[in-house]
Amino acid sequence: MELLFPLLILALLVPMFMGIRRQKKEMAKVSELQQSLSVGDRVITTAGLHGLVDDLTDDTVDLEIAPGIITTWSRVVVREVVADEDETDELAETAGIDHDETVDAGARVDVLENGRTTDPDAAAPRLTKD
């Protein structure tokens, strides 16, 4: 009975210590990423905004979110750096994905919402009463 209390304390402290350790590693990784930003990087902010790094200061980053539209953000909001399109194409080729096939988004929405298709060979879905 005397060993039960120390084992209980140990069982509670070890997972807490491991969680804090993992969180510190993740924070260090994000901090390193934010300090290693350079002009021309494609980034995603914590708010989900995609942009191109236009200018950097010690505390801020200027993001070009559209051609000619530049906004200033704090460096700490940068969540990740996105691979350039060339790198993405290389990764897609190694995975066997073909990006040359175009998909008409309007046609996909029409099929999903209304069951209609622009493909003349496809049979239109029919509703039947049982």
N, C-alpha and C positions, 0 to 999 in steps of 0.2 A: 504494500500500500504506500510505502514511503517513496518508491520509485515512480509511482503513477503521476504525481504532480510534475516532476521535472521532465518526464517524457511528454506530457501534455503540452508543457511550455515549449519544448523543443519541436514538437509536431506543428505548432502554430507559428513559430519564428522562422523555421527553415523556408516554407513557401513564401512568406512575406519577404525575406531576404532575397530569394531568387527573383521574385517579381520586381523588386526595386532595382536589382542588378540589371535585369533585362531592359527596364525602362531607361536607365542611365545610358546603356549602350545605344539604344535607339535615339535618344536625345543627342548623343555625341555624333552619331551618324548624320542626323538631320542638320546639326550645327556645322559640321564639316562640309556638307553639300551647299549650305547657304553661303559659306565663306569662299567656296571654290567656284562661284558663279562667274561667268565671263560674258562679255558683250556678244550677242548672237545666239545664246542658248535659248532653246524653247523650253518654257517652264509651265507648271500648273501651280496655282496658288491654293491655299487651304479652302478658299471659297469656290474653287473649281474653275477659275478664270484661266484660259490658255493665253499665253503671250510670248513675245520675243523680247529678250533683254536688250534694251537700247542704251542704257547708261547705268553706272553703278557708283554709289558713294559708300561710306562706311556703314550707314544705317538704312539707306533706301535703295530701291531698284526701280528704274523706269522701264515699264513694259509697253511695247507696241502691241495693242490688242486688235487693231485693224490698220490698214495702210494710212499713215498720217495721224493716227489717234494714239497718243502716248499718255499713260497714266503713271503716277508715282505711288509706290507701295513700300511698306516696310519690308526689309529683307526676311524677317521672321515668318512672313506669310507664304514664302515659297516652299511648297511641299515636295516637288520632285522636278527633275530635269527630264524632258521628253526627248527621245532619240529623233534625229533629223529624218526627213523623208527618205534620203538615200540609204541610211542605215536601216530604216524600216523595210524598204524594198529588198535589201540584201537579206534581212532576217526572213522575210516572206518567201523569198526564193529558196532559201535553205529548208523552209518548212513545206515547200510545195504549194504555196497559195498563189493563185493568179489574180492580180489586181486589175487586169485589163478588162475583165468582164464588168460591164456597167449594169446597174440595176436601177430601173425607173422607180423612184420612191413613191410617186403618185399612184402608179399602178399597184404597188404593193399595198398601199393604204386602201385603195379601192377594193382589192381582193379581200383584205382583212375585215373591212367594215361592211361591205355590201355583197361579198361573194362573187363579184364580177371580175373578169379577167380580160386582158387585151389580146390574149393568145387565141387565135381563131380555132386551133385544133383542140383546145381544152373544152371539156364539157362543163356547162354551167351547173353549179350545184342546185339541186331542187329540194324544196321542203315538201314532205309528204305528211299526210294526216293518217295516223295509225288507227 
